[in-house]
Amino acid sequence: MAKPLALDFDPIARADELWTRRWGGVPSMAAITSVMRAHQILLSRVDAVVKPYGLTFARYEALVLLTFSRTGRLPLSKIGERLMVHPTSVTNTVDRLERDGLVARRPNPADGRGVLAEITDRGRDVVEQATRELMDIEFGLEGYDPEQCHGIFEVLRPLRIAAGDFIPPSQEAPGGGGA
């Protein structure tokens, strides 16, 4: 696939100028367009790394999450909660990972109806290899230094809080928090 030719102007800045002329200044339009374009760029870079392993970024995230768990296994509901995705997405993700021999489904001994996804040795190998490669390209953010990456995280955090991703520490219920 040929890489598109770079333009000699910033199309988002141009759209912002045209938008301002027509409807007035709305900085959020240029911001959202930039975020959406950044998403496309980053997803393309990350997918190029994980694709040879038969993964998408969503499947990679699920494997990483399983490696973070003490036992290497989690209930599907917990995976969905932690990855902030719909249960159907978790089921599809685990189906693919299981089919590829990267996870195995196990009955949940704490819940007779529940199912655990457990990372396999092959899954651990794949996630380690893919992670090394993703770290080599700094997850697609190689143009930013560590301080700038932290700034990106901080600037997007209020959006995530407003969306209900989590309750910030200053707003937790007494004795709240939790992993």
N, C-alpha and C positions, 0 to 999 in steps of 0.2 A: 504494500500500500504506500503510495507516494505521499510524502509530507506536503501539506499545502504551502504555497509560497507565502512568506511573511509579507504583511501589508506595510506600506510606508507611513501608516498612521495608526493610532489606537482606535479601533472601531467602537470600543465602549465609551471612550472620551467623546468621540464624534456623536454617538447616540445621545450622550448626556447633553451635549450642546444643542442638538436638534430638539430634544425633549424640553429643554429649558426655553427655547424659542417658542415652542408650541404650547406648552402647559405651565411653564414656570419652573423654577428650580426645585428639583426633588432629589436631593443627594442619595436617598435610599435606592433610587432606580439604578444609578451607576454602581452602588455598593452591591446590590443583589446580583446584578449582571456579572460583576467581577467575581463574586463568591461562586456563582454557578459555573463560570468559565474555569475558575481555579479547581472546582470539583471535577470537571471533565478532564483537565490536565493531570491532576493527581491520580485520579482513578485509572487513567490510561497508563501512567508510569508504573503504578503499583501492580495493575493487572498484567503488564508485560513481564513482571518478575514472577508472579505467582502462577500464571497460566501454564508454564512448562511443568509445574507440579500437579496439574489438573485441578487447580484451585481458582476460586474467585476471591476477592478481598473478604467477602462475607464468610466464606468457608475458612479462610485463613484466620479470621478473628475468632471463630468458634473453636478452632484447634488451639489457638493461643489461650483462650479462656480456660479450656480444659487443662492445659499445662499449668495454669496458675492455681488450679484447685489442688487441695492437699492430696486427694486420692486419684486425681486424673479423671474423675467422672463427676457429672452434675445432672440434676433433673433437667429435662427439656424446658420446663417452665422457668427455671433459674437462668438458663442460657438466654432465653428470650428476654427476660427481665434485664440481665446485665448488658446484652447487646442492643436493648431497646428496639426489638423487632416483634412483629406479630407472631403468634404461635404457629401459624401456617408456614411462615418463612423459616422458623426453626426446624419444623418437621422436614421441609424440603431440603434444607441445608444438611441436616443429620442423615437423611436418606442418601444424598449424594456422597457424603463422607463415608457412610457405612458401605455403600456399593463399591467405593474405591479402596476399602480396607483400612481407612484411616481412623475410624471409630467403630465401636461395637455397641449395640443396644443391650442393656441389662435391665432386669426387673429391679425396681426400687424397693429394697427391703423395708424402708420406712413408710412406704405407701403401696399397698397391694395393687393399685391400678396404675401407678406411676412408672415412668421409664427413665432410666439413666443413660446418658451418652458417655461412653468411656473411650478415651484416646488409646489407640493401639501403639505398639512399638514403632510400626511403620509410620503412623501419624506423628509420633514424636520426632522421628528422623526427618520427615518432610517439613514439619514446622521449624525445626532447627535450621535446616538448609535454607528455606525460604526467608527466615528471619535474618540470617547472615546477609543474604543478598539485598533485602529491603534496607537493612542498616547501612550497607555499602552505598546506597543511593539516598540515604537519609529520608526514606519513605517519600521520595519525590521532592523533598524540600531542601535539596542541596544548595540552593541559592540563598538560603537564610542561615544566619548564625544562631547559636543556642538562645541568645537573648531575644532575637526576633521570633523564634519559634514559641518561646514562652509568651511573648506579646500577642501572637496570633491566638494562642489558647485563651489568654485572658480577655481579649477583645470579643471572642465568640461565646464566652461563658455566660454573660447575661442573657443572650438569646436562648441558650440551652436551659437556663433556670426558668425563664419566662415560658418555655415550652413544657415545663414540668419534668425535665429529665431527672432532677434531684432537688432536694431541699438543701440550700447552702447552710453551712455550720451555724451561722448567726440566727437562722430561722428554725433550727431543729427543735423538736419537742423536748422537754426535760428528759434526760436519760436517753435521748434519741441518738440518731446516727445508725451505725450498724453496717455490717458488710454484706 
